């Protein structure tokens, strides 16, 4: 794969430094968007939407999460290794957590390493536990470029700063610098889910069948852990490979670089954007024990004919699009907030090139529609990630310049426009 925008989105966005934020109070703080006819069933005409600026000057915002504690805070992850708090429209002057001393040293240029994931324990309000996923320097040679680390931290109640003591749950050797995945989320079952890319390079080149189809390692997988039992964790008894060939942690496999997944808070379905190789970007609904094809398949197309013959049944995506439309998918969320009725139940996602889309289920099939942004300065934004607050409202994390330490990040909240209040 060319090192263009395809490598640029397993994560490689840029750096930013949450410098200022606030709710939209002027025309310069609000962007407008319109969709095509896909919204007509609910609105009668094309619906318009706004993007309200929440923070700018952020260093490569790659994740946004809430603590579920009723505080109204949102937490923004900066790729170099910091987590920043926004509350009541203001950015805290000090980071909630700063582990830049523990992450790999990032260059000023593009990178897919860094602090990539954040998830708060469902009982965070009472136990203060939260989890991060980051890239750490390799502790050994033998072809290991760095290690992906899943670690636990704690914070006291409503404290604005977490404790620095770290409990490492998992270290995964990475043979390349890219395709690290990194998203974390607790499912409705109370278990912690984590997404890992295929180990990087191009074409899932490591091993005879690549990592995505190799059940003896965790690369190219979504894993599921019980972090309330065991040391450092326990395996849920119904994980699909317990007592079978394959690592017990694996929940689903055959993924190239799962760049953002999320649970529909109403149905519990697990949606995942998986970054493609040369031709197609895809959205999958992830189910336990299923094989999503890579590298035998790239979305609905055969990528490796010989491997396809032996891979067994694979699950096709609910949506795919070619590189004539975009170049690197950014998975999002099913909208379940209250402020934008016209988007209720739609899956909102984007492409790193700056495009936004939504999927709508019609007659058992998912239909994709564009969410076209209009206004000066919009076309050059990179869509790094999406986030959801405690009320189900959605946020879009963007930046203007490529580079893991570029302070050009802007975080927006999606809002209703005229005619769809």
C-alpha positions as CSV (number, residue, x, y, z in Angstrom):
1,X,0.0,0.0,0.0
2,X,1.3,3.4,-0.9
3,X,2.3,5.5,2.1
4,X,-0.3,8.0,1.2
5,X,-3.5,8.3,3.2
6,X,-3.8,4.6,3.6
7,X,-1.0,4.3,6.1
8,X,-2.3,7.5,7.4
9,X,-5.2,6.2,9.3
10,X,-4.6,3.3,11.3
11,X,-3.9,6.4,13.2
12,X,-1.3,8.8,12.0
13,X,-3.0,11.9,12.5
14,X,-1.1,14.6,14.0
15,X,-0.5,16.3,17.2
16,X,-2.5,19.0,18.8
17,X,-2.6,20.6,22.0
18,X,-6.0,21.4,23.4
19,X,-5.4,25.1,23.8
20,X,-8.8,26.6,23.7
21,X,-12.3,25.4,23.6
22,X,-15.8,26.6,24.0
23,X,-19.3,26.2,22.8
24,X,-20.2,27.8,19.5
25,X,-21.0,31.4,20.0
26,X,-20.3,32.9,16.6
27,X,-20.4,32.0,12.9
28,X,-16.7,31.1,13.0
29,X,-17.5,28.4,15.7
30,X,-20.3,26.7,13.7
31,X,-20.1,24.7,10.5
32,X,-23.1,23.5,8.5
33,X,-23.8,20.2,6.8
34,X,-26.5,18.8,4.7
35,X,-27.4,15.3,3.7
36,X,-28.8,14.0,0.5
37,X,-32.2,12.3,0.0
38,X,-31.5,9.5,2.5
39,X,-32.9,11.6,5.3
40,X,-36.1,12.5,3.4
41,X,-38.1,9.7,5.0
42,X,-38.0,11.6,8.4
43,X,-37.6,15.2,7.3
44,X,-39.4,15.5,4.0
45,X,-36.5,17.5,2.6
46,X,-32.7,17.3,2.9
47,X,-31.8,17.9,6.5
48,X,-29.2,20.4,7.6
49,X,-26.8,19.9,10.5
50,X,-24.2,22.0,12.4
51,X,-20.8,21.3,13.8
52,X,-20.2,23.2,17.0
53,X,-16.5,23.8,17.9
54,X,-15.7,22.4,21.3
55,X,-11.9,22.6,21.4
56,X,-9.1,23.6,19.1
57,X,-5.3,23.6,19.1
58,X,-5.4,20.0,20.2
59,X,-2.5,17.7,19.6
60,X,-3.7,14.9,17.3
61,X,-7.0,14.1,19.0
62,X,-7.6,10.4,18.4
63,X,-10.3,9.4,20.9
64,X,-13.0,11.0,23.0
65,X,-14.8,9.3,25.9
66,X,-17.0,10.0,28.9
67,X,-16.6,8.6,32.4
68,X,-20.3,7.7,32.9
69,X,-20.2,9.5,36.2
70,X,-22.7,12.2,35.7
71,X,-20.0,14.9,35.8
72,X,-20.6,16.1,32.2
73,X,-16.9,15.8,31.5
74,X,-15.5,14.6,28.2
75,X,-12.0,13.3,27.9
76,X,-9.9,13.8,24.7
77,X,-7.0,11.6,24.0
78,X,-3.9,13.3,22.4
79,X,-1.8,10.9,20.4
80,X,1.6,11.8,22.0
81,X,0.3,10.4,25.3
82,X,-2.0,12.9,27.1
83,X,-5.7,12.9,28.1
84,X,-7.4,16.3,28.4
85,X,-10.7,17.1,30.1
86,X,-13.3,19.4,28.7
87,X,-16.1,20.5,31.2
88,X,-18.7,23.2,30.8
89,X,-17.1,24.3,27.6
90,X,-13.6,24.8,29.1
91,X,-10.4,22.8,28.7
92,X,-8.5,22.0,31.8
93,X,-5.1,23.6,31.8
94,X,-3.5,20.4,33.0
95,X,-3.9,16.9,31.6
96,X,-6.0,14.3,33.3
97,X,-3.2,11.8,32.5
98,X,0.2,12.3,30.9
99,X,2.1,9.1,29.9
100,X,4.3,10.6,27.2
101,X,7.3,9.2,29.1
102,X,5.9,5.7,28.6
103,X,4.9,5.9,24.9
104,X,7.2,5.6,22.0
105,X,8.8,8.9,20.9
106,X,6.8,10.2,18.0
107,X,8.3,12.2,15.2
108,X,6.9,15.4,13.8
109,X,5.7,13.4,10.8
110,X,3.0,10.9,10.3
111,X,2.8,8.0,12.8
112,X,0.3,5.3,13.8
113,X,1.8,4.8,17.2
114,X,1.1,6.7,20.5
115,X,-1.7,6.8,23.0
116,X,-4.6,5.3,21.0
117,X,-7.4,4.1,23.3
118,X,-9.3,5.0,26.4
119,X,-12.2,3.3,28.2
120,X,-13.7,4.0,31.6
121,X,-14.9,1.2,33.8
122,X,-18.8,1.0,34.0
123,X,-18.4,1.6,37.7
124,X,-15.8,4.4,37.4
125,X,-17.9,6.7,39.6
126,X,-17.3,4.3,42.6
127,X,-14.0,2.6,41.7
128,X,-12.1,5.2,39.7
129,X,-10.7,2.6,37.2
130,X,-10.0,3.3,33.6
131,X,-8.0,1.7,30.8
132,X,-5.7,2.9,28.1
133,X,-4.0,1.4,25.0
134,X,-0.7,2.8,23.9
135,X,2.5,2.1,21.9
136,X,5.6,1.5,24.1
137,X,9.2,1.1,23.1
138,X,10.2,-2.5,22.4
139,X,11.9,-4.3,25.3
140,X,13.4,-6.9,23.1
141,X,14.8,-7.4,19.6
142,X,14.0,-10.2,17.2
143,X,11.9,-8.1,14.8
144,X,9.8,-6.3,17.4
145,X,9.5,-2.6,16.5
146,X,7.4,-1.7,19.5
147,X,4.8,-3.1,21.9
148,X,1.1,-2.4,22.2
149,X,0.3,-2.1,25.9
150,X,-3.1,-2.4,27.6
151,X,-2.9,-0.8,31.0
152,X,-5.1,0.1,34.0
153,X,-5.0,3.4,35.9
154,X,-7.1,5.0,38.7
155,X,-8.5,8.4,39.5
156,X,-10.1,9.5,42.8
157,X,-13.7,10.5,42.3
158,X,-14.1,13.7,40.4
159,X,-10.4,14.4,40.6
160,X,-9.0,16.4,37.6
161,X,-5.8,14.3,37.5
162,X,-5.3,10.5,37.6
163,X,-2.8,8.6,39.6
164,X,0.4,7.6,37.7
165,X,0.6,4.1,39.1
166,X,0.1,1.6,36.2
167,X,-1.1,-2.0,36.1
168,X,-0.2,-3.6,32.8
169,X,-2.7,-6.1,31.7
170,X,-1.3,-7.1,28.3
171,X,1.7,-6.5,26.1
172,X,1.6,-7.4,22.4
173,X,4.7,-7.4,20.2
174,X,4.4,-5.4,17.0
175,X,6.5,-6.2,14.0
176,X,5.8,-2.9,12.2
177,X,5.0,0.7,13.2
178,X,1.5,0.8,11.6
179,X,-1.8,-1.0,11.9
180,X,-2.0,-0.9,15.7
181,X,-5.8,-0.5,16.1
182,X,-6.1,0.6,19.7
183,X,-9.7,1.2,20.4
184,X,-11.2,0.2,23.8
185,X,-14.8,-0.1,24.9
186,X,-16.8,-1.8,27.5
187,X,-19.7,-3.8,26.1
188,X,-23.2,-4.2,27.5
189,X,-22.0,-7.5,29.0
190,X,-19.5,-5.5,31.2
191,X,-16.4,-7.0,29.5
192,X,-13.6,-4.9,28.0
193,X,-13.1,-5.1,24.2
194,X,-9.9,-4.1,22.4
195,X,-9.1,-3.9,18.7
196,X,-5.7,-4.8,17.3
197,X,-4.5,-4.4,13.8
198,X,-2.7,-7.1,11.7
199,X,0.8,-6.1,12.7
200,X,1.4,-3.7,9.8
201,X,3.4,-3.5,6.7
202,X,1.2,-4.1,3.7
203,X,-0.8,-7.2,2.7
204,X,-0.6,-8.8,6.2
205,X,2.8,-10.2,5.2
206,X,3.9,-11.7,8.5
207,X,3.6,-15.5,8.8
208,X,2.3,-18.0,6.2
209,X,-1.3,-16.8,6.3
210,X,-0.8,-13.4,7.8
211,X,-1.8,-12.5,11.3
212,X,-5.5,-11.8,10.6
213,X,-6.2,-15.5,10.0
214,X,-3.7,-16.8,12.6
215,X,-5.6,-17.7,15.7
216,X,-2.3,-18.3,17.6
217,X,-1.8,-14.5,18.1
218,X,-3.9,-11.5,18.9
219,X,-3.0,-9.3,15.8
220,X,-5.9,-8.6,13.4
221,X,-8.4,-9.4,16.1
222,X,-11.0,-7.9,18.5
223,X,-10.4,-9.4,21.9
224,X,-12.7,-9.5,25.0
225,X,-11.5,-9.6,28.6
226,X,-13.0,-9.7,32.1
227,X,-11.1,-7.1,34.0
228,X,-13.0,-7.6,37.2
229,X,-11.6,-11.1,37.8
230,X,-8.2,-12.8,37.6
231,X,-4.7,-11.5,37.6
232,X,-4.2,-9.5,35.5
233,X,-7.6,-10.4,33.9
234,X,-9.9,-13.4,33.3
235,X,-11.3,-14.9,30.1
236,X,-15.1,-14.8,29.8
237,X,-16.3,-18.4,29.8
238,X,-18.2,-18.0,26.5
239,X,-15.3,-16.5,24.5
240,X,-15.5,-18.4,21.3
241,X,-12.0,-20.1,21.4
242,X,-12.0,-21.3,25.0
243,X,-11.2,-25.0,24.9
244,X,-10.5,-24.8,21.2
245,X,-7.5,-24.1,18.9
246,X,-6.9,-20.3,19.2
247,X,-6.1,-17.8,21.9
248,X,-8.8,-17.6,24.5
249,X,-8.8,-13.8,24.4
250,X,-10.1,-13.7,20.8
251,X,-13.7,-12.5,20.2
252,X,-13.5,-12.1,16.4
253,X,-10.8,-12.2,13.8
254,X,-9.8,-11.5,10.2
255,X,-9.4,-7.7,10.6
256,X,-6.8,-5.5,9.0
257,X,-6.9,-2.4,11.1
258,X,-10.0,-1.9,13.1
259,X,-10.0,1.9,13.4
260,X,-12.8,2.7,15.8
261,X,-15.6,0.4,16.9
262,X,-18.6,1.1,19.0
263,X,-21.7,-0.5,20.6
264,X,-25.1,0.7,19.7
265,X,-26.4,1.7,23.2
266,X,-29.9,0.6,22.2
267,X,-29.4,-2.7,20.4
268,X,-26.0,-3.7,21.7
269,X,-24.7,-4.4,18.1
270,X,-20.9,-3.9,17.7
271,X,-20.1,-1.7,14.6
272,X,-16.5,-1.5,13.4
273,X,-14.7,0.4,10.7
274,X,-11.9,-1.7,9.2
275,X,-9.2,0.1,7.1
276,X,-8.8,-1.4,3.7
277,X,-5.7,-2.3,1.7
278,X,-5.7,-1.1,-2.0
279,X,-9.3,-1.1,-3.0
280,X,-12.1,-1.0,-0.4
281,X,-13.0,0.4,3.0
282,X,-15.5,-1.4,5.1
283,X,-18.0,-1.4,8.0
284,X,-18.7,-4.6,9.8
285,X,-21.1,-5.7,12.5
286,X,-18.9,-7.8,14.7
287,X,-20.3,-11.0,16.2
288,X,-18.7,-13.5,18.5
289,X,-16.4,-16.1,16.8
290,X,-16.8,-14.7,13.3
291,X,-14.1,-14.4,10.6
292,X,-14.2,-11.0,8.8
293,X,-11.9,-12.2,6.0
294,X,-8.6,-10.4,6.0
295,X,-6.2,-11.2,4.3
296,X,-8.2,-13.8,2.3
297,X,-10.7,-11.0,1.6
298,X,-10.6,-7.3,1.3
299,X,-14.2,-6.4,2.1
300,X,-16.3,-8.3,-0.5
301,X,-13.4,-8.9,-2.9
302,X,-10.9,-11.8,-2.8
303,X,-7.5,-10.6,-1.9
304,X,-5.5,-13.8,-1.6
305,X,-7.0,-16.6,-3.7
306,X,-5.0,-19.4,-2.1
307,X,-5.8,-18.3,1.4
308,X,-9.5,-17.9,0.5
309,X,-9.7,-21.5,-0.4
310,X,-8.7,-22.6,3.1
311,X,-10.1,-19.7,5.3
312,X,-13.6,-21.1,5.7
313,X,-16.7,-19.0,5.9
314,X,-16.2,-15.3,6.2
315,X,-18.6,-12.5,7.0
316,X,-19.2,-9.7,4.4
317,X,-19.3,-6.1,5.5
318,X,-22.6,-4.2,5.8
319,X,-21.1,-1.5,3.7
320,X,-18.0,-0.9,1.6
321,X,-16.8,1.9,-0.6
322,X,-13.9,2.3,-3.1
323,X,-10.9,4.5,-2.9
324,X,-12.4,6.7,-5.5
325,X,-14.7,7.9,-2.7
326,X,-12.3,7.9,0.2
327,X,-9.0,6.3,1.4
328,X,-9.1,5.3,5.0
329,X,-12.3,4.7,7.1
330,X,-12.9,6.2,10.5
331,X,-15.5,4.2,12.4
332,X,-18.2,6.0,14.3
333,X,-21.4,5.5,16.3
334,X,-25.1,4.8,16.0
335,X,-26.7,8.1,17.0
336,X,-28.9,7.7,20.1
337,X,-28.9,11.2,21.5
338,X,-31.9,13.5,21.8
339,X,-30.8,16.7,20.1
340,X,-30.9,15.4,16.5
341,X,-34.1,13.3,15.9
342,X,-33.4,13.1,12.2
343,X,-30.3,11.0,12.8
344,X,-31.8,8.7,15.4
345,X,-30.7,5.1,14.7
346,X,-28.3,6.0,11.9
347,X,-24.6,4.9,12.0
348,X,-22.4,8.0,11.6
349,X,-18.9,7.5,10.4
350,X,-16.3,9.1,8.1
351,X,-13.2,8.9,6.0
352,X,-9.8,10.3,7.0
353,X,-9.9,12.4,3.8
354,X,-12.5,14.6,5.4
355,X,-15.8,13.0,4.3
356,X,-18.7,12.1,6.5
357,X,-21.4,9.4,5.9
358,X,-24.3,7.7,7.7
359,X,-25.8,4.3,7.2
360,X,-29.5,3.7,7.5
361,X,-31.0,0.2,7.6
362,X,-33.8,-0.3,5.1
363,X,-35.5,-3.6,4.5
364,X,-32.7,-5.5,6.2
365,X,-30.0,-3.8,4.1
366,X,-27.8,-0.9,5.1
367,X,-27.8,2.1,2.7
368,X,-25.0,4.7,2.8
369,X,-25.7,8.4,2.4
370,X,-23.2,11.3,2.4
371,X,-23.2,13.9,5.2
372,X,-21.7,16.8,3.2
373,X,-20.0,19.6,5.0
374,X,-20.1,23.1,3.6
375,X,-18.2,26.2,4.5
376,X,-14.7,27.7,4.2
377,X,-11.8,25.6,5.5
378,X,-13.8,22.4,5.8
379,X,-12.3,20.4,2.9
380,X,-8.8,20.2,4.4
381,X,-9.9,18.6,7.7
382,X,-8.8,15.0,8.4
383,X,-11.4,13.0,10.3
384,X,-9.4,11.2,13.0
385,X,-12.1,9.8,15.2
386,X,-15.5,10.1,16.7
387,X,-16.8,10.1,20.2
388,X,-19.9,10.0,22.3
389,X,-20.8,11.8,25.5
390,X,-22.9,10.4,28.3
391,X,-26.1,11.7,26.7
392,X,-25.4,10.0,23.4
393,X,-24.4,13.2,21.5
394,X,-21.7,12.7,18.9
395,X,-18.3,14.5,18.5
396,X,-16.0,14.5,15.5
397,X,-12.2,14.8,16.1
398,X,-10.3,16.4,13.3
399,X,-7.0,18.0,12.4
400,X,-5.7,20.1,9.5
401,X,-2.1,19.0,9.1
402,X,-0.7,15.5,9.1
403,X,1.8,14.7,11.8
404,X,1.7,13.1,15.2
405,X,2.7,16.3,17.0
406,X,0.9,18.9,15.0
407,X,-1.2,21.3,17.2
408,X,-3.9,21.7,14.5
409,X,-6.7,19.6,16.0
410,X,-10.3,20.7,16.3
411,X,-13.1,18.8,18.1
412,X,-16.7,19.4,17.0
413,X,-20.0,18.4,18.4
414,X,-22.7,17.4,15.8
415,X,-25.8,19.5,16.3
416,X,-29.2,19.9,14.7
417,X,-29.7,22.7,12.2
418,X,-32.7,24.6,11.0
419,X,-35.7,22.4,10.2
420,X,-34.6,19.4,12.3
421,X,-34.6,20.7,15.9
